[in-house]
Amino acid sequence: MKSTLRQRQAQATASMIVTAAKDLFLERGYSGTTIEAIAERAGVAVSTVYAVFGSKRGILRAIRTAWHERSHIRDVTVGGLGGSQPEERLEQLAQSTRRQWETGAEVIAIYQGAAAADPEAAAELSQALEGRRKAMETFAFSLEPHLRPGLDVARAAAILQALCMAEVYHELVRRSGWSAEDYQAWLAQVLKCELLRPESRGE
């Protein structure tokens, strides 16, 4: 019981630090935010921030990890939550992509600011983007038996990468006034048409 209580307290402290850091990164920029300011905003000691995360980049990684956990995008792209039918898997991908960009605008802004100020943060961002590309390749490979004639895995992965970009969500939802539900339905339908052979689309 005592161990569980300590774990909950540690999780609560980490959550307060992450929330404080996220707010400050948006207000002051990554380079303009100090560990001391994060500690003050979170109401904890500076030594606590270092003990939990080690550095600002450690907090940055925690922000990104929490974002991915909310969207389940990694689970879907590696097949952990995928349905047995290709249509279902593409519908799940569309839903997770929607969740990712619905909740990710602030995270993207923070990472872009951090990358501009910190070469190591820039390297982490580049690594994260490459990881996303690899995940899309894995997802495309899982669809190989169902791809439409003439479409190879490499092209399928490129289509997935392009259509699921944040810029597409931003253009349709934030600039053109689509609802997030409309975006999700559109993305699922376009992915099915672009990737799957007719019999795999139920036609």
N, C-alpha and C positions, 0 to 999 in steps of 0.2 A: 504493500500500500504506500509506504514512504517513498519507494523508488518511483512508483507511478506518479505520485504528487510532484516529486522533483522533476520528472520528465515533463509533466504538464507545465510546470513553472518555467523550465528551460525553453519549451516550445513557445510559451507566451512571450518570454523575453526576446527570443529570436524574431518572432512576428512583429513585436513593437519596433525593434531595430530596423527591420526590413521596411515597414510602413513609413517610419520616420525618414529613412534614407531615400526611399522612392519619392516622397513629397519634396524633399530638399533637392534631389537631383533635378526635378522638374522646375523648381523655383529658382535655383541658383546655378544649375548646370553641374555636371559631374566634377569638373575641375574646380569649381567654386565652392564645393561642399567638402568640409573637413570631417574627420572622424569625431572631433570634439563637438562639432555642431550636431552630428547625428546622435551622439550620446546624450547631448542636452535635450534635443527634441524628443528622444525616446524615454528620457527620464532614468537613464542608467549611467553607470560609470564608464569612462573611456576604456578602462581595462577590460570591462565586460564585452564591449564591442570587439576588441581585439581577440579576446578569448573565444568568442563565438564564431567570428568570421575571418579573423586574421588581417583583413585589409578591405579597402573599398571594393576591390575587384571580387573579393569573396562575397560581399553583399550583392554585388551586381549579378553574380552567378546564381545566388539564391532567388533573386527577383525573376531571373529567366526560368529557373527550374519550376518555381511556383506557377508561372505563366503556362508552361508546357503541361503541367499536371492538371490545370483547370481545363485545358482544351482537349486533352487526351490524344493530341495529334501523333505523338510517338507511338502510342499503343496501336493506333489505326494503321499507320504506315508500315509497321513491322508485322502486322497481322494479328496482334494479340486480341483485338476486339472485332476483327473482321468476320463478316458473315461468310457462309460457305459459297454463296452465289456472288459473281462479280458485280452485279447490279447493287446488291446490298453493300458491298465493300466501298463502292464509289459513293453511295449515299452517305455512308458513315464518314468517308473522307470529306465530303462536302460539308457535313455538319461540323466536323472538328475544325476544318479550315475556317468556317464562319466563326466559331467560338474563339479560335486563335486570333483572328483579326478584330473581332468585337472587343476583346479584352487587351489587345496587344499594342494599340497605338502609343500609349505612354511608354511601354517597355522599349519599343522600337526607337522612340525619340531619345530615351535615356541612353540606349546603346550607341546610337549614332553620335551623340554628344561625347560619350565616353571614348569612343573610337577616335574621334578627332583630337582628343586631348592626351590619350594614353596609348602608346604603341602596343602594349600588352593587351589592353582591352580591345584594340583594333584586331589583334591576332585572334583573340577569343571570338570576336564577331565573325571573322572570316572562317574560323573553324566551325562555328555554329551554322553558317550558311552552307558550308561544304557538307556538313552532317545532314542538313535538310535535303540537299541534292542527292546524297547517297540513299537517304530514306525513300525518296521518290523513285529512285532506280530500283530499290528492293521491291517497292510496291508494284511498279510496272512489271518487273520480272514475275511476280506472283500472278499477274493477269495474262501472261504470255499465251496460254492455251486458248484464251478467249478474245485475243486482239483481232481486229478486223483485218481482212486480207491486205497484204502489202505494208502493214505497219509492224516495224520491228520494235524490240524492247527499248532501244536507245531513243527512237523517235517518240515512243509512248511516254517515256520518262521526261523528255523535253516538253511535251504537251502538258503533262501533269504539273511540272515546275512552273510553266508560264501561266497557265490558267489559275493556279492556286496562289499566285503572288499577292502580296499585300496591296500593291498598286491597283489591282483589278477590283478588290473589295472597296478600296478608297474611292475609286472612280464611280462605281455603281451606287454604293450606299451613301457615302459622305458627300459626294459632289452631285450625283444625279438623283438622289432622293429615293432610291429603292429601299424597301424594308430589308432587314437582315434575312427574313424568311424568304423573300423573293430571290435574294442573292443565292441562298442555299439551294433553292429549287432549281434555279437557272444553272448553277454550277454542276449539280448532279446530272441534269439532263444533258448539258454540253459534254461533260466527261464521258457519259455513256455513248453518245453519238460519235464522238471523236475517237474513242478507243475500242469499243466492243463490236464484235461481229453481230449481225442482225439476230441470229438465234440466241446469242447471249443477252440480248436486250429484250427477249421475249417477243420478237417480231416473227 
